[in-house]
Amino acid sequence: MAQKVEAAASGHGAEPRGKRTEDGQATYLIAIAEALWEEMERDERVFMLGEDIGVYGGAFKVTEGFVDHFGTQRVMDTPIAEETIVGTAVGAAMEGLRPVAEFQYADFMSSGFDEITTVLARYHYRTGVRLPVVLRAPSGGGVRASNFHSTNPEPWFAHAPGLKVVCPAFPSDAKGLLKSAIRDDNPVIYLEHKWIYRRIKEHVSEDLEFLIPLGSAQVKREGTDISVITYGAMVHKALEAAENLAGRGVSAEVVDLRSIVPLDEETVIASIAKTSRALVLYESHRSLGIGAEVAAMIAERAFEHLDAPVARLAPPNTPVPFSPPLEDAYLPQVSDIEAAVERLSAW
Amino acid sequence: MATEVDPATDQGGRPLPDDRLKEILYKLMLARHFDERMEALYRQGRLPGAFYSGRGQEGTHVGVAFALEERDSLFPTHRDLTAQLTKGLDLNRVMAQYWGRIDGYLRGRDGNSHIGDWEGTRTFAVISHLPIAYPVACGAALAYQRAGDRRVAMAICGDGSTSNGRWHEALNWSAIHTLPVVWVVNNNQYAYSTPNTLEFNVPTIAERAAAYGMPGIRVDGGDVLEVFDAARRAVERARDGGGPTLIESVSLRWRGHAGHDPAKYMPQELLEHYMAEKDPVKNFQEYLLTQGVVTKDGVDAVAERVASEFQAGYGFAQASPFPEAGDVELGLWAEDGYWDREPGRGGGTESA
């Protein structure tokens, strides 16, 4: 099997499903590739554009082998011109195509920010013209990638009305959400997490109609004492912390938001109605962000259920530092989550 | 008039049949009348929002848009309403938009000349951040190229936009992929208050085309037929798979950046020169009179027609209701269906 995987990794039109493990599991990265492949096979209006996604297969090799199978028109290598990558996707969508643009890193979305927030996000509200555009980007830290290759830009886009924002944590979710995103008639910011790419694998559906609706959270671990509301790589940290806490008699429920916009308020509220305590855990900056929104929503809708203040655990308001001790201090660690849960449990 | 005679349409050496020439005259005069009247209403406090005059640049706007077919797309700026009207926008709905009414093209979601009519006349809804539509034109052109349907995208921006990175990105990209697109720069010599000399350090914008590997041509925006001829060639070239062309059309912005700006920074002698020698409307009227295509009475009749159309448009706009305030959150997402049904029509028709 190792040989088969290696052969597939060399590209040449190999279907990503061939890169699953021997027992049929898919990594997060392969699950994303499968979603892209299946949707491109299903709908010829779908095409991809981005930097080095063709012959090279993308910086993280998500699109490896695609150009040999789908050709250069549907797997389009672009100049380093992020505004025009987005603008081209918008214009092509206006004429009936369904573009999926890849940003090499989510950090570089700032180089295309105006076309994203000013054109793509607002155009339908202004005009009624549908823009089925997906912007994929590897986000997040924890891989020693330093300042400009580690950001979590989801709050920027969550704050631009008209964009759906998706942050999957598991291979199945990554696949089902990406297929839904590509079929959605609205613009979707699809933030992959590079720490998860090759670390997490699981059995993933091979059903071509395997879809997970955007805007649906999911309880990843049941618990009774506290709800940890999170998404992205922090889901995995939260699950590890919950396992450790269980050994100490604390039952933590882990809610994976999966989508930031739309936000599945009902699943969050239902969890808090059960546990009466909430920790909002996230990897973007602590202040004025996702945690503030979720905490405010809980305060407005679930105050009567709460036995403790809603707490936030997130990185400080600084850029993402490089040196390992600094990055480790910056990112919430499993021990930080356990400590935060225990503080809340003491109320 | 630096135009080439097409034997198939030759009429006394004129480049277009008389009915087409008269259509150009009508578009030029409609634009001039609209511009003068709307600015007056703005200054009287009777027009809400903003007004961006395109006066003095009608030769550019009519000339380039006249070269497009209905199925081609146009990506204009806030100063290019004349090009949109030439492409076929309905004056009544344009004016309803200016007054924020439900019968405007964008149902009151946007104002003034931030108009678009994608499903109808294939015009992109104007966005202020220039040249933000240039990259979008690349995408439309890419779709035409892939479909092989010989359609063309045309984008307009001003001289000010050529200093922005997106201008470079879009031209470069379009040349790499031989996209069927025509890039028009309406060089009216000022970016708000900033003159050409503080915008770029080359003699002309057109020559920058060489850096991208596409032809660049500089035309006199005071001569609508010269502009049209260049645009027609560029459109044909794009349609035939020849790729993009850059057209720099030189005029002068006769008025300020917008209705509030008296443009005191503009040298008076420069303005007087352009108004006397480079008035695209007056020049074209004189050309048609000299050629015997129209009579003085014929020109007067067009003047009466555009005045009465403007008056009708004003009446239509004032009679149109405002949008329903309760609809403010609708239309953000495709699935809420707001844009698929008749909109709520709010109360009140008084001017803002």
Contacts between the chains, C-beta under 8 A, distances in Angstrom:
chain1	res1	chain2	res2	distance
A	73	B	146	6.2
A	78	B	173	7.4
A	79	B	169	7.5
A	79	B	172	6.4
A	79	B	173	6.1
A	79	B	176	6.7
A	81	B	135	7.9
A	81	B	169	4.0
A	81	B	172	7.1
A	81	B	173	6.0
A	83	B	135	5.5
A	83	B	165	7.0
A	83	B	166	4.9
A	83	B	169	5.6
A	84	B	135	4.0
A	84	B	138	5.9
A	84	B	166	6.9
A	84	B	169	4.1
A	84	B	170	5.6
A	84	B	173	5.0
A	86	B	135	7.0
A	87	B	132	7.6
A	87	B	133	7.8
A	87	B	134	7.2
A	87	B	135	2.2
A	87	B	136	4.6
A	87	B	137	7.9
A	87	B	138	6.1
A	87	B	139	6.1
A	87	B	166	7.4
A	87	B	170	7.1
A	88	B	135	6.1
A	88	B	136	7.7
A	88	B	138	4.7
A	88	B	139	3.9
A	88	B	142	6.0
A	88	B	173	7.1
A	89	B	139	6.2
A	90	B	135	7.7
A	90	B	136	4.9
A	90	B	139	5.6
A	91	B	135	7.4
A	91	B	136	4.2
A	91	B	137	6.1
A	91	B	138	6.1
A	91	B	139	2.2
A	91	B	140	4.0
A	91	B	141	7.2
A	91	B	142	6.9
A	91	B	143	7.0
A	91	B	153	7.4
A	92	B	139	4.1
A	92	B	140	7.2
A	92	B	142	5.5
A	92	B	143	4.9
A	93	B	139	7.2
A	94	B	118	6.4
A	94	B	124	7.8
A	94	B	136	7.3
A	94	B	139	7.0
A	94	B	140	6.0
A	94	B	143	7.9
A	95	B	139	7.4
A	95	B	140	5.3
A	95	B	143	3.4
A	95	B	144	7.1
A	95	B	147	7.9
A	96	B	143	6.8
A	97	B	143	5.5
A	97	B	146	7.7
A	99	B	139	7.6
A	114	B	129	5.7
A	114	B	132	6.3
A	114	B	166	7.9
A	115	B	132	6.7
A	115	B	135	6.0
A	115	B	136	7.7
A	115	B	166	8.0
A	118	B	127	6.1
A	118	B	129	5.4
A	118	B	132	6.2
A	119	B	127	6.2
A	119	B	132	5.9
A	119	B	133	7.9
A	119	B	136	6.4
A	123	B	125	7.0
A	124	B	331	7.0
A	124	B	332	7.0
A	124	B	333	7.5
A	124	B	334	6.4
A	124	B	339	7.5
A	125	B	109	6.2
A	125	B	331	5.2
A	125	B	332	4.9
A	126	B	106	5.6
A	126	B	109	4.6
A	126	B	110	5.0
A	126	B	114	7.9
A	126	B	125	5.7
A	127	B	106	5.9
A	127	B	109	7.3
A	127	B	116	5.8
A	127	B	118	6.5
A	127	B	125	4.8
A	127	B	339	7.9
A	128	B	331	6.7
A	128	B	338	7.6
A	128	B	339	3.0
A	128	B	340	8.0
A	129	B	118	5.0
A	129	B	119	7.5
A	129	B	125	7.8
A	130	B	334	4.9
A	161	B	332	5.9
A	162	B	332	5.7
A	162	B	333	7.9
A	184	B	334	7.9
A	185	B	334	3.8
A	185	B	335	7.1
A	186	B	333	5.5
A	186	B	334	5.3
A	186	B	335	7.6
